[in-house]
Amino acid sequence: MITILGPTATGKTALAARLAHAFNGEVISADSRQVYRGMNIGTGKDYGDYTVDGDQVPFHLIDIVDPGCEYNIYEYQKDFLTAYRDIRARNRLPVLCGGSGMYLEAVLKGYQLARDENDDDFLASLQDKPDSQLVEILKSYKTPHNITDTEERPRLLKAIMVARAAEKAASPEEPAGKSTDPANNLAFPKIESVVFGIDFPRGLVKARIAKRLEYRLEHGMIGEVEQLLAGGISPERLMKYGLEYKFVTMFLTGNISRANLFLELNIAIRQFAKRQMTWFRRMEKQGITIHWIDGRMPLEKKVAQVRQVTGG
């Protein structure tokens, strides 16, 4: 497998699709939000990037669940394996592409995320604790988390459970407990992958984020959120689906002005990109080799660099 990762707004999809086209492959998304149908502009589903030289490059794990569903890393591993095995069975190359660090690690490190038989008891033990104590519990785990995980109690509890499961999965001394229900247990295989990361100077990433955000706000992102709200998704639920949906919902419900929408969202996305790079650097420190590609190079030269490293 080939893996393409990097922070937001660095052109991962375009490179992954081009590689899949060149290597007789198919793209598997590693994006925690692109799984949701109808959430296209805010999640950056660049469908056009999957058309290469007039050919449609197949992609997987995009548009697979309805908004409002609680999709999680356990389900992602199962869905990933289904797509991966299908691609390999047809003698094609899987190209994993995304920026969601936990999803990428769950595949590249082979997290054994069997349901812990003590999960329910542990979750119950958290219910009476104040938010401040829950924040400290979340910080105690080595697994990095999004700062927005601490802003709402349900999200905070979920972040603790995910961090706990991930830490157990990554620790051979403390394997996840096994459920008596075989359906909850997933023996995740070791998958060999050459990993590439797209890197830009920080100033260029900031500029790309701002330019992309301006375009999305002017070309339908606000209308997309209006449609989701009109379709019955509550503002509270929608605000949990990432920064774009949080801030646009705040604007539509009168909590921030149109001018502040861009200013605050732009800053938040830049901070998110920085956290993504922190995650990827942590992956390197833990033994995952990432071959970094200069994002300023033309697409053809990026493909050539991948060919040189992989011998493809």
ROKOLNU-765671 format. One record per residue (C-alpha): residue in three letters; z negated, y negated, x negated. Coordinates in pm, whole numbers, plus 50000, padded with zeros to 5 digits. Example, Ala and Ser with C-alpha at 12.3 -4.5 7.8 and 13.67 -1.06 7.14 Angstrom:
! residues 2
Ala492205045048770;Ser492865010648633;
***
This chain:
! residues 312
Met500005000050000;Ile500544963949899;Thr497994937950009;Ile498644900650038;Leu495604878350080;Gly494674842050034;Pro493084812550208;Thr494544797050519;Ala497804777250498;Thr499104794150183;Gly502124812650325;Lys500814848450328;Thr502894860050624;Ala506184848050481;Leu505594866750156;Ala504324898350325;Ala507344899650556;Arg509744893850269;Leu508114921850069;Ala508184945450364;His511864938150409;Ala512574943950039;Phe510484975650007;Asn511334993050336;Gly507914984550472;Glu505984971550770;Val503234945450790;Ile499694952950906;Ser497754921550993;Ala494234916450861;Asp493424886651079;Ser490404888051307;Arg491934864151563;Gln495604873351574;Val494644905051759;Tyr494274883752077;Arg497194878952313;Gly498004843552419;Met496224828252121;Asn499294820751914;Ile499354785351779;Gly495654782651700;Thr495654815651512;Gly498884808951324;Lys501044837451450;Asp504164828451258;Tyr506484851651447;Gly509524835451286;Asp508414846950942;Tyr508994882951049;Thr512734877051075;Val514154881550726;Asp517904878650662;Gly518504884651030;Asp516374916251041;Gln513144920051237;Val510314932151014;Pro507894953951216;Phe504294941951234;His501074957251363;Leu497644946751495;Ile498874914151644;Asp498604908352022;Ile496694940552092;Val493734928652305;Asp493204902452574;Pro491264870352512;Gly487664874352614;Cys487364909152463;Glu484874914852183;Tyr487024929651909;Asn485124940051598;Ile485424955251254;Tyr484764990651380;Glu487734988451616;Tyr489844972451345;Gln489335001651109;Lys490415026251377;Asp493465005551471;Phe494365000351107;Leu494325037751036;Thr496545044751336;Ala499115019351214;Tyr498815029550848;Arg499305066550916;Asp502235059751147;Ile503955038550882;Arg503365064050606;Ala504535092550830;Arg507895075150854;Asn508085071250474;Arg507725033850489;Leu505435010850289;Pro502384994650455;Val501894958150359;Leu498444945750454;Cys498354908050506;Gly495584884250603;Gly492694861750517;Ser489774877550704;Gly487604889050416;Met485534914350608;Tyr488614931250754;Leu490284932750413;Glu487194947150248;Ala486704972650524;Val490094986950428;Leu490194981450053;Lys486644993849995;Gly486835020450265;Tyr483705010450454;Gln482225040650628;Leu481185021950938;Ala479775050451144;Arg477515037351414;Asp473925036751293;Glu471655055951526;Asn469015028851475;Asp471304999651571;Asp469944996051923;Asp466334996151806;Phe467084971351531;Leu468894947951770;Ala465994949852014;Ser463624939851734;Leu465604907751685;Gln465504895852043;Asp462104878652032;Lys462644861651698;Pro463444824151691;Asp466864812851576;Ser465434798951252;Gln464114833351158;Leu467404849851251;Val469244825951019;Glu466964836450734;Ile467574873150813;Leu471334867350800;Lys471014849050468;Ser469104878650325;Tyr472234900250336;Lys474644898750044;Thr477654898050275;Pro478984862150305;His479204847950654;Asn480844819050832;Ile478424790150879;Thr479484788351244;Asp477844822351287;Thr474504803951293;Glu475374778851564;Glu475014801351869;Arg472444828751923;Pro474864856252042;Arg477144849751745;Leu474134849151512;Leu472914883051637;Lys476384897951603;Ala476704884151248;Ile473434900851149;Met474564934451289;Val477934932351111;Ala476334921750781;Arg473814950150809;Ala476524976050876;Ala478754962950598;Glu475954963250344;Lys475054999050434;Ala478695009250416;Ala479044993950070;Ser475885010349935;Pro476125046849829;Glu472315047849803;Glu471945038450168;Pro474705054050379;Ala475085044450742;Gly473195067250979;Lys475275091151181;Ser475475090451554;Thr475395122751748;Asp478575110951920;Pro481565120551699;Ala483645093051863;Asn481455067151690;Asn481995081751343;Leu485045072251136;Ala485725089150803;Phe487735061750636;Pro489945074750354;Lys490385059450012;Ile493575039150022;Glu495185028349696;Ser496584993249710;Val497944967649468;Val496404934749576;Phe498034900549540;Gly496514866949623;Ile498344834349686;Asp496734805049509;Phe497344767649524;Pro495514739049353;Arg492744727549586;Gly494374693849651;Leu497594710449765;Val495714734049997;Lys494044703850158;Ala497404686750204;Arg498984718150353;Ile496064722350594;Ala496344686450715;Lys500134688250757;Arg499934721050946;Leu497144708351171;Glu499074676951260;Tyr502074698251354;Arg500064722351566;Leu498284694851755;Glu501614678251832;His503404710551922;Gly501344728552178;Met497924738452045;Ile496054716552293;Gly498184730152578;Glu497514765652462;Val493764760152488;Glu494234744052831;Gln496054775252949;Leu493324798052818;Leu490684777652999;Ala492784777553316;Gly493134815253283;Gly489414819853327;Ile488034820452975;Ser484874799552966;Pro484554771052716;Glu481564788752565;Arg483564820452505;Leu486634802352378;Met484624782552125;Lys483664815251957;Tyr487264822751859;Gly487414801251550;Leu487594765051450;Glu490794754551628;Tyr489614767951963;Lys486134753851914;Phe487204718251839;Val490084716452088;Thr487764729352358;Met485234702752261;Phe487984676652300;Leu489124689952638;Thr485544690552769;Gly484954654752658;Asn482634661452367;Ile484804645852097;Ser487614620152097;Arg491254627352018;Ala490934608851687;Asn487814627951590;Leu489474660651690;Phe491824658451395;Leu489284644251152;Glu486524669451223;Leu488794699551259;Asn490644691350938;Ile487374690050744;Ala486144722450904;Ile489344741250813;Arg489164728750455;Gln485584741250432;Phe486714774550579;Ala489454777850315;Lys486854771950045;Arg484644799450189;Gln487634823050195;Met488204817549822;Thr484504823649758;Trp484854856849938;Phe487934866849738;Arg486254858049408;Arg483314879549514;Met485724908249581;Glu487004904749225;Lys483474905449084;Gln482874937649276;Gly485824955049117;Ile488904947149327;Thr491734935349102;Ile493664906549256;His496954896049096;Trp497134858849168;Ile500494843149249;Asp501154805949210;Gly501824794549565;Arg504094766649440;Met506724791649324;Pro509764797749545;Leu509504828349768;Glu512084847349565;Lys510034843249246;Lys506904855249425;Val508754886649531;Ala509974891049173;Gln506394888649044;Val505274915549288;Arg508164937649176;Gln507174932948813;Val503544942548875;Thr504304972049103;Gly507384984448921;Gly509214982849255;
***
